[in-house]
Amino acid sequence: MPAIVYKLIPQDPFFELPEELVVPFEQKMKTINDDNRLEITERVQFIDAGEEFHGICCPFCDAALDPMWWHQKMAAFYARTHGFYDLTVTTPCCEQSTSLNELVYDWPQGFASVSVQTTHEASLPILKEAALELTGVPWRWVKARYEVFD
Ligand SMILES: [Zn+2]
């Protein structure tokens, strides 16, 4: 049976939740649904769509990007700095400078060190609004699907 998980991430991949906001932020998210989960990692991670990663396109010319090119970029960033501290790339199709976070992922995916995971589809607008209100920065959703085996 497939499971859908929604992951709320800041639009800026390098946004960090200020120390004093961690507890109120988590409390607010749990007030909306008590099983919402706040995840904070030391380093910026790729926030994936689970089984629904179908391709990547260039945000400038719409060309489909070679998954191998993307994997090499991901591996190179990680090898150089042991984390994603810089996501700057030049698109291979039209040679524009951009960020791995700005590529067009199908389904939408991104990078973040803070995320809120929820399974409550009805709560998506209110969670996003609450995150914006508490932090003052815009957030967006990554929708993921996982196969669940029992
Ligand atoms: Zn391009």
Residues whose N, C-alpha, C, O or C-beta is under 5 A from the ligand:
A	BS01	ZN	C58 F60 C61 D62 A63 T91 C93 C94
